[in-house]
Amino acid sequence: MAIPYEYVGRSTIEKARDRAINLAREQLLHLAVFRVGLLLPADARDTFGIGAQYSEGAAGYGTAFGQWSILKPGTSVGFGFMFDGIFDTGGDIELTRVWNVIAFYEHVWNARWKTSFFGGYVQTDYNANATRIINSHLPGAAGSLQCGVPVGGAVTGPAMLAGGLGNSCNPDFSYYQVGTRTQFNPHPNLDIGLEILYTKLNTAYKGVTAGVAPGAPQQTVFRIDDQDVWSTFFRWQRNFYP
């Protein structure tokens, strides 16, 4: 581990930056990514695939989404946030664990029509130390207890009621998506498709929260809760390269 240099007149920001860089260099050696996958052509008309992945300290390898937030008309909201690692002043980086599993099946009806089914699940886990660090920066007066942890300096997160009473106080979250798509090819270079997708977010910090008014048309939010969304996509794509 490199030792941060210091000299008279260096700002607190510069020192914090150097500390973060050195911690990152030290912890970079410990990140891990594991991937497995399988693609099977069941027959001339069918294809099946499955894959799984585990990462530690490299969250971007586990999912393409760095942050989730779903607001729908009502009084609840769901969210989740993701970082490669969490650290506080003078401490080590606590690496974030992310794992996923995905699968798909495609059936070719004929030369012009095909239908696919697909789905995936992603889980983001913060260890006990990372959870404590995050909770120590929830909104609240310095020194007050939020989720059982003294607030060292409010940064981000949900506004708690009675120090987190009635809330899970857990930053872990997960989500899954399942969908189907049917595609029509009237010409080899023209794709016309209809896709239906269902998304389920298992939120971080599930439970009650202080009233937050995001603004119209969203009502005042009093609860952080799991959310789901149905989506439909229509695609008309002209390909100019084979």
C-alpha positions in Angstrom: 0.0 0.0 0.0 1.4 3.4 -1.0 1.7 5.9 1.9 -0.1 9.2 1.2 2.3 12.1 1.2 1.4 15.3 3.0 2.8 18.8 3.2 1.9 22.0 4.9 -0.9 23.9 3.1 -2.5 20.9 1.4 -6.3 21.2 1.6 -8.5 18.6 3.4 -10.1 17.8 0.0 -6.6 16.9 -1.5 -5.8 14.7 1.5 -9.1 12.9 1.2 -8.6 12.4 -2.5 -5.2 10.9 -2.0 -6.5 8.7 0.8 -9.3 7.4 -1.5 -6.8 6.7 -4.3 -4.5 4.8 -2.1 -7.3 2.8 -0.6 -8.6 2.0 -4.1 -5.1 0.8 -5.2 -4.9 -1.5 -2.2 -8.4 -2.9 -2.5 -8.3 -3.3 -6.3 -6.2 -6.5 -5.8 -9.2 -8.1 -4.0 -12.0 -7.5 -6.5 -13.3 -10.7 -8.1 -15.5 -11.5 -11.1 -16.7 -14.9 -12.0 -18.8 -15.7 -15.1 -20.4 -18.9 -16.4 -22.6 -19.3 -19.4 -24.2 -22.0 -21.6 -25.8 -21.6 -25.1 -27.5 -24.7 -26.5 -29.2 -24.9 -30.0 -31.9 -27.3 -29.0 -32.7 -28.0 -32.7 -32.9 -26.1 -35.9 -35.8 -23.9 -34.6 -35.0 -23.6 -30.9 -32.2 -22.0 -28.9 -31.7 -21.9 -25.1 -29.2 -20.0 -23.0 -28.4 -19.5 -19.4 -25.7 -17.5 -17.6 -24.6 -16.5 -14.1 -22.2 -14.0 -12.7 -20.7 -13.0 -9.4 -18.6 -9.9 -8.7 -17.0 -8.4 -5.6 -15.8 -4.8 -5.8 -16.8 -4.6 -9.5 -20.5 -4.0 -9.4 -20.6 -2.9 -13.1 -19.9 -6.4 -14.1 -22.9 -7.7 -12.3 -25.5 -5.3 -13.7 -25.7 -2.4 -16.1 -27.8 -0.4 -13.7 -26.0 1.8 -11.1 -29.1 3.2 -9.5 -32.8 2.4 -9.4 -35.8 4.6 -8.5 -39.4 3.8 -9.3 -42.1 6.4 -8.6 -45.7 5.7 -9.5 -48.9 7.5 -8.6 -49.4 6.7 -4.9 -47.7 7.2 -1.6 -44.8 4.8 -1.9 -41.5 4.7 -3.7 -38.8 2.1 -4.4 -35.1 2.6 -4.9 -31.7 1.1 -4.8 -28.1 2.3 -5.3 -24.9 0.6 -6.2 -21.2 1.3 -5.7 -18.1 -0.8 -6.2 -17.2 -0.2 -2.6 -18.1 1.9 0.5 -15.6 3.6 2.8 -15.4 6.3 5.4 -12.6 8.6 6.5 -9.6 6.5 7.7 -11.3 3.1 7.0 -10.9 0.3 4.5 -13.1 -0.1 1.4 -15.9 -2.5 2.0 -16.4 -4.2 -1.4 -20.0 -4.6 -2.7 -21.2 -8.1 -3.8 -23.4 -8.4 -6.9 -24.6 -11.6 -8.5 -27.1 -12.4 -11.2 -28.6 -15.2 -13.2 -30.2 -14.9 -16.7 -31.9 -17.2 -19.1 -33.6 -17.1 -22.5 -35.4 -19.4 -25.0 -36.1 -18.6 -28.6 -38.3 -20.5 -31.0 -38.2 -19.8 -34.8 -41.7 -20.4 -36.2 -40.6 -20.0 -39.8 -38.2 -17.8 -41.9 -40.2 -14.7 -41.0 -41.5 -15.2 -37.5 -39.7 -15.9 -34.2 -40.6 -15.6 -30.5 -38.4 -15.4 -27.5 -38.8 -15.6 -23.7 -36.2 -14.2 -21.3 -35.6 -13.3 -17.7 -33.0 -12.4 -15.1 -32.4 -11.7 -11.5 -29.8 -9.4 -9.9 -28.9 -9.1 -6.2 -26.8 -6.4 -4.6 -25.4 -7.0 -1.1 -23.6 -4.7 1.3 -21.8 -6.3 4.2 -22.4 -5.3 7.8 -19.6 -2.7 7.9 -20.8 -1.1 4.6 -24.3 -1.0 6.0 -23.1 0.7 9.1 -21.2 3.3 7.1 -24.1 4.1 4.9 -26.5 4.4 7.8 -24.1 6.7 9.6 -24.7 9.2 6.7 -28.5 9.1 6.6 -30.3 12.5 7.0 -30.3 13.6 10.6 -28.5 15.9 13.0 -24.9 15.0 13.7 -24.7 12.5 16.6 -28.3 11.5 16.4 -29.2 7.9 16.0 -30.4 6.7 12.7 -31.0 3.0 12.2 -29.1 2.4 15.5 -26.0 4.2 14.2 -24.8 7.7 15.2 -24.9 10.1 12.3 -21.5 11.3 11.4 -22.6 13.7 8.7 -25.8 13.6 6.6 -25.1 12.8 3.0 -27.8 10.9 1.3 -30.5 8.3 1.8 -34.2 8.2 3.0 -35.5 10.5 5.7 -36.2 8.3 8.6 -38.9 8.5 11.3 -38.0 8.0 14.9 -34.4 7.0 14.1 -35.5 4.3 11.6 -38.3 2.7 13.6 -40.5 0.7 11.2 -37.8 0.6 8.5 -35.6 -2.3 7.5 -32.5 0.0 7.6 -31.0 -2.3 4.9 -29.4 -0.9 1.7 -29.4 -4.3 0.0 -31.8 -4.6 -2.9 -32.6 -6.8 -5.8 -34.7 -6.9 -9.0 -35.8 -9.2 -11.7 -37.2 -8.9 -15.2 -39.1 -11.3 -17.3 -40.4 -10.7 -20.8 -41.3 -12.0 -24.2 -40.7 -10.7 -27.8 -42.2 -11.7 -31.1 -40.4 -10.5 -34.2 -41.5 -10.4 -37.8 -39.0 -10.1 -40.7 -40.8 -9.3 -44.0 -37.4 -8.6 -45.5 -34.0 -10.0 -44.3 -32.9 -6.5 -43.4 -36.1 -5.3 -41.7 -37.0 -6.2 -38.1 -40.5 -5.5 -36.7 -41.0 -6.6 -33.1 -43.3 -6.3 -30.1 -41.8 -6.8 -26.6 -43.6 -7.0 -23.3 -41.5 -6.7 -20.1 -42.3 -7.0 -16.4 -39.9 -5.5 -13.8 -40.0 -6.1 -10.1 -37.8 -4.0 -7.7 -37.3 -5.3 -4.2 -36.3 -2.0 -2.6 -33.6 -1.0 -0.3 -34.7 0.5 3.1 -38.2 -1.0 3.0 -40.6 0.5 5.5 -41.9 3.8 6.7 -40.2 7.1 6.0 -40.8 10.8 6.7 -43.2 12.5 4.3 -41.5 13.6 1.1 -43.3 15.5 -1.6 -41.6 14.9 -5.0 -44.1 17.1 -6.7 -47.0 16.6 -9.1 -48.3 14.2 -10.2 -46.6 12.1 -7.4 -48.3 12.3 -4.1 -46.5 12.7 -0.8 -44.4 9.6 -0.1 -44.8 8.0 3.3 -43.4 4.5 2.6 -40.5 2.9 0.8 -41.8 -0.3 -0.7 -41.3 -2.8 -3.5 -42.4 -1.7 -6.9 -43.3 -3.3 -10.2 -43.7 -2.0 -13.7 -45.1 -3.3 -17.0 -43.5 -2.0 -20.2 -44.3 -2.5 -23.8 -41.9 -1.8 -26.7 -42.5 -1.7 -30.4 -39.5 -1.8 -32.8 -39.2 -1.1 -36.5 -35.5 -1.5 -37.5 -34.0 -1.2 -41.0 -30.6 -2.8 -41.2 -28.2 -1.5 -43.8 -25.4 -3.9 -43.0 -25.9 -7.7 -43.1 
